[in-house]
């Protein structure tokens, strides 16, 4: 978690994607684009199936597929993929237009992704009847040229990201304050924006036909304005309900720190609040929360149970003997002894995600 003053950002990924899609799609498909982008998770994958989206929006499946294909042509490359395999294949297709990937890369990504992910190079070589050193060369290409989480590429500020000429600071969407009565919630948008729709619009005298047209026009757009306001207020209401549930569930985390973060999924929240899981995802996507401690975190952190383990792991590494840096195997044994059983490969994954080098690199 980082203090609010230390986090800068340009336009959000969702804003950038929707702006680009405007140039690729007809205005009639804008609401489909918004639904697709709204259902992208923190990694850039589409969480909701296109069949569900088509049914929810009452549009043909082919129309949703077309908009998704347009989304998948945008950068960061791989955005809008349904899974890791599709994400990497999209990136390979883009790379192949200006370079020649290793000849085995497509086969490994398409059919043997799980095996190479577990470093089963010998088994893969035997299955496809290729030398093991060629398998390893192809895997090196995959790991050096492809990225499994396209949204992270944007956040890390690579060439895909659009930077504003001047850094801006992230502002929280939700503020959680500690009070004598527990925790209080403030939605920034709700405080900032107030809507008022006039119920009467005077018009000058005109002939009967023009007057009828004018009344129809006023009535039509007044109803659209009411619908817009209702949707905004419902979005605030849903976000507040979700936050209230999360506060109650993660109370120890808010009071004592990340080590006390409990395992929580969006599906659990949806089930408890009688909401659709996609609704929970959209309501919390790209949202930031200011905690009572003064730290600003992505709302998604409330659903990341690995944070507690990472905090313990970081403490173990910081306390290690400078003359003997702990290997991932040793760290896994220590965590297990403390009541947090973790496989060595998971320790390696978490350590790399925290930007901490191996025992040799520290």
C-alpha positions as CSV (number, residue, x, y, z in Angstrom):
1,X,0.0,0.0,0.0
2,X,1.3,3.5,-0.8
3,X,0.5,6.9,0.6
4,X,-1.7,9.0,-1.7
5,X,1.0,11.5,-2.5
6,X,3.2,8.9,-4.0
7,X,0.9,7.6,-6.7
8,X,0.7,9.4,-10.1
9,X,-1.4,8.5,-13.1
10,X,-2.5,9.7,-16.5
11,X,-5.8,8.7,-18.0
12,X,-7.2,5.3,-16.9
13,X,-6.9,2.3,-19.1
14,X,-10.7,2.2,-19.4
15,X,-10.9,5.8,-20.5
16,X,-8.1,5.2,-23.1
17,X,-9.8,2.1,-24.5
18,X,-13.3,3.7,-24.8
19,X,-11.8,6.7,-26.5
20,X,-10.1,4.6,-29.1
21,X,-13.1,2.4,-29.6
22,X,-15.1,5.5,-30.5
23,X,-13.1,5.8,-33.7
24,X,-13.6,2.1,-34.6
25,X,-17.3,1.6,-33.8
26,X,-20.5,3.2,-34.8
27,X,-22.3,5.1,-32.0
28,X,-24.9,2.4,-31.9
29,X,-22.3,0.0,-30.5
30,X,-20.9,2.3,-27.8
31,X,-23.0,0.7,-25.1
32,X,-21.6,-2.8,-25.9
33,X,-18.1,-1.3,-25.8
34,X,-18.8,0.1,-22.3
35,X,-20.1,-3.2,-21.1
36,X,-17.0,-5.1,-22.4
37,X,-14.5,-2.6,-21.0
38,X,-16.4,-2.4,-17.7
39,X,-16.0,-6.2,-17.3
40,X,-12.2,-6.2,-17.7
41,X,-10.5,-7.3,-14.5
42,X,-7.3,-5.8,-13.1
43,X,-5.2,-8.0,-15.4
44,X,-7.0,-6.9,-18.5
45,X,-9.0,-10.1,-19.1
46,X,-12.7,-10.2,-19.9
47,X,-14.5,-11.7,-16.9
48,X,-18.0,-12.0,-18.2
49,X,-18.8,-14.3,-21.2
50,X,-20.0,-12.7,-24.4
51,X,-23.1,-14.9,-24.2
52,X,-24.0,-13.3,-20.9
53,X,-23.3,-9.8,-22.2
54,X,-25.4,-10.4,-25.3
55,X,-28.2,-11.7,-23.2
56,X,-27.9,-8.9,-20.7
57,X,-28.0,-6.2,-23.4
58,X,-30.5,-8.0,-25.6
59,X,-28.3,-7.9,-28.7
60,X,-27.2,-10.6,-31.1
61,X,-24.1,-12.6,-30.0
62,X,-22.3,-11.7,-33.3
63,X,-22.6,-8.0,-32.5
64,X,-20.8,-8.5,-29.2
65,X,-18.2,-10.7,-30.9
66,X,-17.5,-7.9,-33.4
67,X,-17.0,-5.3,-30.7
68,X,-14.8,-7.6,-28.7
69,X,-12.6,-8.2,-31.8
70,X,-12.2,-4.4,-32.2
71,X,-11.3,-4.1,-28.5
72,X,-8.6,-6.9,-28.9
73,X,-6.9,-4.9,-31.7
74,X,-6.0,-2.1,-29.2
75,X,-3.0,-1.7,-27.0
76,X,-1.9,-2.9,-24.5
77,X,-1.7,-6.0,-26.8
78,X,-3.8,-8.9,-25.4
79,X,-6.4,-6.7,-23.8
80,X,-9.9,-8.2,-23.7
81,X,-8.7,-11.8,-23.9
82,X,-10.8,-14.4,-22.1
83,X,-7.8,-16.4,-20.8
84,X,-4.0,-16.6,-20.8
85,X,-3.9,-18.6,-24.0
86,X,-6.0,-16.1,-26.0
87,X,-4.0,-13.2,-24.5
88,X,-0.6,-14.7,-25.7
89,X,-2.0,-15.7,-29.1
90,X,-3.2,-12.1,-29.7
91,X,0.3,-10.8,-28.8
92,X,1.9,-13.4,-31.1
93,X,-0.3,-12.4,-34.0
94,X,0.7,-8.7,-33.5
95,X,4.4,-9.5,-33.1
96,X,4.4,-11.6,-36.3
97,X,3.7,-8.6,-38.4
98,X,7.2,-7.2,-37.8
99,X,9.3,-10.1,-36.5
100,X,9.6,-13.9,-36.9
101,X,8.8,-15.7,-33.6
102,X,10.5,-18.9,-32.7
103,X,8.8,-21.6,-34.9
104,X,7.6,-23.6,-31.9
105,X,6.1,-20.7,-30.0
106,X,2.6,-21.0,-31.5
107,X,2.4,-24.7,-30.7
108,X,3.5,-24.3,-27.2
109,X,1.1,-21.5,-26.4
110,X,-1.8,-23.1,-28.2
111,X,-1.5,-26.7,-26.9
112,X,1.2,-27.0,-24.2
113,X,0.9,-23.8,-22.2
114,X,0.2,-25.6,-18.9
115,X,3.2,-27.9,-19.3
116,X,5.7,-25.2,-20.2
117,X,4.3,-23.1,-17.3
118,X,5.3,-25.9,-15.0
119,X,8.8,-26.2,-16.7
120,X,7.9,-29.7,-18.0
121,X,10.3,-29.2,-21.0
122,X,11.4,-32.8,-21.3
123,X,7.8,-34.1,-21.4
124,X,6.8,-31.4,-23.9
125,X,9.8,-32.2,-26.1
126,X,8.8,-35.9,-26.1
127,X,5.2,-35.1,-26.9
128,X,5.9,-32.9,-29.9
129,X,9.1,-34.8,-31.0
130,X,11.4,-31.8,-30.9
131,X,14.8,-31.4,-29.1
132,X,14.5,-30.1,-25.6
133,X,16.9,-27.2,-26.2
134,X,14.4,-25.9,-28.9
135,X,11.6,-26.1,-26.4
136,X,13.6,-24.1,-23.9
137,X,14.5,-21.5,-26.6
138,X,10.8,-21.1,-27.5
139,X,9.9,-20.7,-23.8
140,X,12.6,-18.0,-23.4
141,X,11.0,-16.2,-26.3
142,X,7.6,-16.4,-24.7
143,X,8.8,-15.2,-21.4
144,X,10.9,-12.3,-22.8
145,X,8.5,-11.0,-25.5
146,X,5.0,-11.8,-24.2
147,X,3.2,-10.4,-21.2
148,X,0.5,-12.5,-19.4
149,X,-1.3,-9.5,-17.9
150,X,-1.8,-6.7,-20.4
151,X,-3.4,-4.2,-17.9
152,X,-0.2,-4.4,-15.8
153,X,1.8,-3.3,-18.9
154,X,-0.3,-0.1,-19.1
155,X,0.0,0.5,-15.4
156,X,3.8,0.1,-15.4
157,X,4.1,2.9,-17.9
158,X,5.5,1.1,-20.9
159,X,5.3,2.2,-24.5
160,X,1.6,1.2,-24.5
161,X,0.6,3.7,-21.9
162,X,-0.5,7.2,-22.8
163,X,1.1,9.7,-20.5
164,X,-0.2,13.1,-19.9
165,X,2.4,15.8,-20.2
166,X,2.0,16.5,-16.5
167,X,1.6,13.8,-13.8
168,X,-1.7,13.7,-12.0
169,X,-2.4,12.2,-8.7
170,X,-4.9,9.4,-8.2
171,X,-7.9,10.6,-6.2
172,X,-9.8,8.2,-4.1
173,X,-13.3,7.1,-5.2
174,X,-14.2,5.9,-1.7
175,X,-13.0,7.3,1.6
176,X,-13.2,5.0,4.7
177,X,-12.9,7.0,8.0
178,X,-12.6,5.7,11.5
179,X,-15.0,7.2,14.0
180,X,-16.3,6.6,17.5
181,X,-19.2,4.6,15.9
182,X,-17.0,2.4,13.7
183,X,-16.1,3.1,10.1
184,X,-17.8,5.7,7.9
185,X,-18.0,5.8,4.1
186,X,-17.8,8.8,1.8
187,X,-18.3,8.5,-2.0
188,X,-16.4,11.3,-3.6
189,X,-18.7,11.5,-6.7
190,X,-21.8,11.6,-4.5
191,X,-20.4,14.6,-2.6
192,X,-19.2,16.3,-5.7
193,X,-22.1,16.0,-8.1
194,X,-25.7,17.1,-7.6
195,X,-28.4,16.6,-10.3
196,X,-31.5,18.6,-10.9
197,X,-34.0,18.1,-13.7
198,X,-36.5,20.8,-14.4
199,X,-40.0,19.5,-14.5
200,X,-41.3,22.4,-16.5
201,X,-39.8,24.0,-19.5
202,X,-41.6,27.2,-20.8
203,X,-41.8,27.5,-24.6
204,X,-42.9,30.4,-26.7
205,X,-46.3,30.4,-28.4
206,X,-46.2,28.6,-31.7
207,X,-48.6,26.9,-34.0
208,X,-50.1,23.6,-32.8
209,X,-47.8,21.3,-34.8
210,X,-44.6,23.0,-33.6
211,X,-45.9,23.0,-30.0
212,X,-46.6,19.3,-30.2
213,X,-43.1,18.6,-31.5
214,X,-41.6,20.8,-28.8
215,X,-43.4,19.1,-26.1
216,X,-42.4,15.7,-27.4
217,X,-38.8,16.8,-27.6
218,X,-38.8,18.1,-24.0
219,X,-40.6,15.0,-22.7
220,X,-38.2,12.6,-24.5
221,X,-35.0,14.2,-23.3
222,X,-36.3,14.8,-19.8
223,X,-37.0,11.1,-19.5
224,X,-33.5,10.3,-20.8
225,X,-32.0,12.7,-18.2
226,X,-34.0,11.0,-15.5
227,X,-32.7,7.6,-16.6
228,X,-29.1,8.9,-16.6
229,X,-29.5,10.3,-13.1
230,X,-31.2,7.1,-11.9
231,X,-28.3,5.0,-13.2
232,X,-25.6,7.2,-11.6
233,X,-27.4,7.1,-8.3
234,X,-27.8,3.3,-8.5
235,X,-24.1,3.0,-9.2
236,X,-23.4,5.0,-6.1
237,X,-25.8,2.9,-4.1
238,X,-24.3,-0.4,-5.3
239,X,-20.7,0.8,-4.6
240,X,-21.7,1.9,-1.1
241,X,-23.4,-1.4,-0.3
242,X,-20.3,-3.3,-1.6
243,X,-18.0,-1.1,0.5
244,X,-20.2,-1.6,3.6
245,X,-20.0,-5.3,3.2
246,X,-16.2,-5.3,2.6
247,X,-15.7,-3.1,5.7
248,X,-17.6,-5.5,7.9
249,X,-15.8,-8.5,6.4
250,X,-12.3,-7.0,6.4
251,X,-12.5,-5.1,9.7
252,X,-9.3,-6.6,11.1
253,X,-7.5,-5.6,7.9
254,X,-8.6,-2.0,8.3
255,X,-7.7,-1.9,12.0
256,X,-4.5,-3.9,12.1
257,X,-3.0,-3.9,8.6
258,X,-2.6,-6.1,5.5
259,X,-1.5,-9.2,7.4
260,X,-5.1,-9.6,8.6
261,X,-6.6,-9.5,5.1
262,X,-9.2,-12.3,4.8
263,X,-9.9,-14.3,1.7
264,X,-12.8,-12.7,-0.1
265,X,-14.1,-13.0,-3.7
266,X,-16.4,-10.9,-5.8
267,X,-18.7,-13.9,-6.1
268,X,-19.0,-14.0,-2.3
269,X,-20.0,-10.3,-2.3
270,X,-22.4,-10.8,-5.1
271,X,-24.0,-13.8,-3.3
272,X,-24.4,-11.9,0.0
273,X,-25.8,-8.8,-1.6
274,X,-28.0,-10.6,-4.2
275,X,-26.1,-8.9,-7.0
276,X,-24.7,-10.2,-10.3
277,X,-20.9,-10.9,-10.1
278,X,-20.4,-8.8,-13.2
279,X,-22.2,-5.9,-11.4
280,X,-19.7,-6.2,-8.5
281,X,-16.8,-6.3,-10.9
282,X,-18.0,-3.2,-12.8
283,X,-18.8,-1.2,-9.7
284,X,-15.3,-1.7,-8.2
285,X,-13.2,-1.7,-11.4
286,X,-10.5,1.0,-11.5
287,X,-11.7,2.3,-8.2
288,X,-9.4,3.5,-5.4
289,X,-10.1,3.5,-1.6
290,X,-8.5,5.8,0.9
291,X,-8.1,3.8,4.2
292,X,-8.3,5.2,7.7
293,X,-4.5,4.7,7.9
294,X,-4.0,7.3,5.1
295,X,-3.0,4.7,2.5
296,X,-4.6,4.7,-0.9
297,X,-5.2,1.2,-2.4
298,X,-7.0,-0.2,-5.4
299,X,-10.4,-1.5,-4.4
300,X,-9.3,-4.8,-5.9
301,X,-6.8,-5.2,-3.0
302,X,-9.8,-6.2,-0.8
303,X,-10.1,-9.3,-2.9
304,X,-6.3,-10.2,-3.1
305,X,-5.7,-12.7,-0.3
306,X,-2.1,-12.9,-1.3
307,X,-1.3,-9.5,0.3
308,X,-1.3,-11.0,3.8
309,X,1.1,-13.8,2.8
310,X,3.3,-11.3,0.9
311,X,3.5,-9.1,4.0
312,X,4.8,-12.1,6.0
313,X,7.2,-13.1,3.2
314,X,8.6,-9.6,3.1
315,X,9.2,-9.6,6.9
316,X,11.0,-12.9,6.6
317,X,13.3,-11.6,3.9
318,X,14.0,-8.3,5.7
319,X,14.9,-10.2,8.9
320,X,17.2,-12.7,7.2
321,X,20.9,-13.0,8.0
322,X,22.8,-10.7,5.5
323,X,25.5,-13.5,5.2
324,X,22.9,-16.1,4.4
325,X,20.0,-15.1,2.1
326,X,17.1,-17.5,2.4
327,X,16.2,-19.6,-0.7
328,X,12.6,-19.9,-1.8
329,X,12.6,-23.4,-0.5
330,X,13.7,-22.2,2.9
331,X,11.1,-19.4,2.9
332,X,8.4,-21.9,2.0
333,X,9.4,-24.1,5.0
334,X,9.4,-21.1,7.4
335,X,6.0,-20.0,6.2
336,X,4.6,-23.5,6.6
337,X,6.1,-23.6,10.1
338,X,4.3,-20.4,10.9
339,X,1.0,-21.8,9.8
340,X,1.0,-20.5,6.2
341,X,1.7,-23.5,4.0
342,X,3.0,-22.4,0.6
343,X,4.7,-24.2,-2.2
344,X,8.2,-23.1,-3.3
345,X,6.9,-22.0,-6.7
346,X,4.3,-19.9,-5.1
347,X,6.9,-18.2,-2.9
348,X,8.9,-17.5,-6.1
349,X,5.9,-16.0,-7.8
350,X,5.0,-13.8,-4.9
351,X,8.6,-12.7,-4.4
352,X,8.9,-11.7,-8.1
353,X,5.6,-9.9,-8.0
354,X,7.0,-7.8,-5.0
355,X,10.1,-7.0,-7.1
356,X,12.4,-8.8,-4.6
357,X,15.4,-10.7,-6.1
358,X,16.3,-14.3,-5.5
359,X,18.7,-15.3,-2.7
360,X,21.6,-14.9,-5.2
361,X,20.3,-11.5,-6.4
362,X,19.7,-10.0,-3.0
